[in-house]
Amino acid sequence: MDVNTLNIGGMDFNVVAVLVTVTIFAGVLGYFLARRKAHKESLLQPASPPKDYTVFLKGIQYILANDTDQAIEAFSKAVQINSETIETYVALGNLFRAKGEIDRAIRIRQSILLRERVDAETKLQALFDMAMDYKLGGLLQRAISTFEEVISRAPKRLDAYEELESLCEATHDWQRAYELQQEMRKLSNTNNQHIMAHLRTEQAKIEIEKGNLDSAQAHLKKALSLDSHCVHASLQLGELYWLKNKKKKALAIWKKLVHKNTKWAHLVLVRLQEKDGAADEETRVLDFLEHIEEENLDAVAQMSLARCFMQRNRKEQGLASLKRSLEMEPDLAEARQLLGEILLEDGDEAEAVSEYRELLSHLGPARKRYRCQQCGLETDKILWKCPGCHDWDTVQPRKRNG
Ligand SMILES: [Zn+2]
């Protein structure tokens, strides 16, 4: 039995099918109750069983038997027999969507939108459903424009803002995503400034790619004014100053970041690993590295620090960092491999072989470097928004044995 099935009385049911059935059943029940009332009110009309009743029941039976195709056919017939049952239309649309038949789902929504005797609220929901169909069908721009229409008709509909915002993120429209977060903040009165800081930082990264460094700087300053603890923004602001050849400022920002939150030191050091510059700047970088050395660095940061020292011909300091790294985490394969390489370079083959032997004895299943505190997703790459639970800032460096 997979996660999408329910076991009722020893039989497995598809969860989507059961939900759709419940919706349809409620709609059908409402419809027949209304008809019964109409029957009672009209003494002239003879009481006869509704023709479409059996078709509905058949449809429900098919759904319970997981036969979506037959169910769709039965419901389609029912809708033709009586075109006033709007709930059936809605449920039929949802059934098509669940089956991945997006075109047919969309046609159903369109037919609801075009009907005259349908109230505004039902039409609004059909528009929302249509936007969801587009999204699930991968037609993101259409989904965006349809959600835009939903919020223009219903400016207080928070779920539409949320859907639209996540689509703007997916299509990298950071400006619109930011504006939507502003609206959502007003509507729900929740603190989302940390998210807004990430969105501004993403926008800054695009400006940097385009070469608009001043505009990028404005975005990053705004990001840090929204959330002064935003690691993403601090890292990027340092990078920006580096690009602007203001290396002293870049290093000052990174130094502050590491001091405030040592667990992120490796991200700064990895950036420095890739950089080299003129001799006077190198002195500044070495000062920075020596200062960082005094912080309470974790094994991964110590290893990055070792690489930074090695690159700048500070072998002794590099080896010291590397050994500290391995003392903290003996099975950190990357560090042991680096140590082996250094020993080989030095011609110390016996020591190198012993290190590699040690490396083999510590090889186990690869441990991911980051873990989401919310949903447990594990990753080797830092992700500011978790792709599992879609929360921001929940992915954190894993602690040793954590
Ligand atoms: Zn998560």
Residues whose N, C-alpha, C, O or C-beta is under 5 A from the ligand:
A	BS01	ZN	C372 Q374 C375 G376 L377 C386 G388 C389
